Structures are given as C-alpha cells and as structure tokens.
C-alpha cells in the first residue's frame, strides 16, 4: 500500500521502479526518496535523504537503525497490507497523523528495503497546507506523540527497542514546530513549550538518549529544565542576528535595527531541527 497525498505528485517512472523493487526483494516496507517542490519552482532534496544511501538488499531496523531518521511521513513508505493488518496500524484523527503510523511501521517490519531514487514530489508552501498554516492546532503534535508512546507500550517489547532514538526524534520535531513562525502563533508558543516539557519528563528513556550537539543540545537542555524565558530569548537572538546578516549582505551600509521582524520563510533556527535528525550519530 502506498499512501499518496492528493496535492503531491509521483515522479515520472516511480510506479514502475517501485513495482520492480517489490518483485525483486519482497520487503514488508519499501522506503523511497523524495524532494521538496516549492510554489516558486525551487526544488531541494530532503535533509534525511542520505540515510537511504548504501542500503543493499533486505535489512532490519536493528541492522540499520538510522532508517528511523528518514522523514517520518507515510508517503515515503510502501507497506505490505499484511503488516498493517497484523499490527492494527492506523492513522489517528487530527493533524500530524503521519508519525504515529510511520514509526510503528518500521518497528514492526522484519524486512525493509530501499529504493534510492526520488519517487515522490512533496509540495511545500501551498496555501492551505498544514505546514504553512499558522494555527494553535499545531499543539496537536504533542498529543499525537503521547498517543504514539501509548501505542508502542501496548504493542510490547518489540516496539520499544529504539526508544532512545525515537525520543530524540520527537524532541527535535517538537522544537521545529515550536520555533516555526509559519506554524505556531506567538500566543501559543509558551503553552506548546509547557506541553513538550511534560512530554519530555513522561517519556525520557531511563537509559538516556543520544543528545544533539551545539545549539540543539542547548535547546534540549532548556526543555529538560522547563525554562521558557531562556528559550524565548535564544530564539529571538538567533532570528534577529540572522535577519541582520541578511540585510547587510543585501545592503552593506545597512546599520543594526532596533527591532527585527520575523522573515516570511522559516529561518535557520526554525528549520534546523528538521535537519538535526538526519545528522544524528547513531551508527549502524
């Protein structure tokens, strides 16, 4: 089964290539690459795409745990119907319904294969899309993660063997949503932070988890401490310094501005968490 969003497109030749790989390897899950297509015509590869490189034949998640870092959507995974039925894998209602489905899919599968070519064109920046909608409904991401952990616990030990990696991915993702001015309204950011702090304390693995470095480590620590004022100050400082750098590149004589508005597109501080997962040093 291949779940395709109605506003995205399959790449030319993708269906034939996918069918050929399924016939060749008979996996329970086939992972495919994608690119991001913007409304202005720009195209970019996803930051998580490199985890697909060098995967030959059929593997398990225990052999290649870095596959968890692939973009956690349903549309980059072709899944055997038998696997879905056997483990009662469903999409929950609400926003952010992909990852409560896609993570358990990988944890359930014993046979995973990769088709390392762009098969899917993911449209970004479209009016009305969830990822470009400023809404308090983005708070639903936290509740979807809470439901994900409850589902993993109910399914037993097989689904808990990569808790540390999943926890890291969860916090990175929540930070990305929380920092993104194109998603979360300012008035909801403190509440989102509070909910993520509770999620962190409820589900942090007893054995710890792989921490990010640099700025990511600081933000994880602020979540652990529950220190919202420091997070807000860090976010403002990062966005302000980046905006000033961009202004100076465009106009070398431009002076520092007292107040810096948020840029239209998410800046590096907001987008960096989406890429952090792709750079995690989990090994194989």
Order of alpha helices (4+ residues) and beta strands (2+ residues): beta-alpha-beta-beta-beta-alpha-alpha-beta-alpha-alpha-alpha-alpha-alpha-alpha
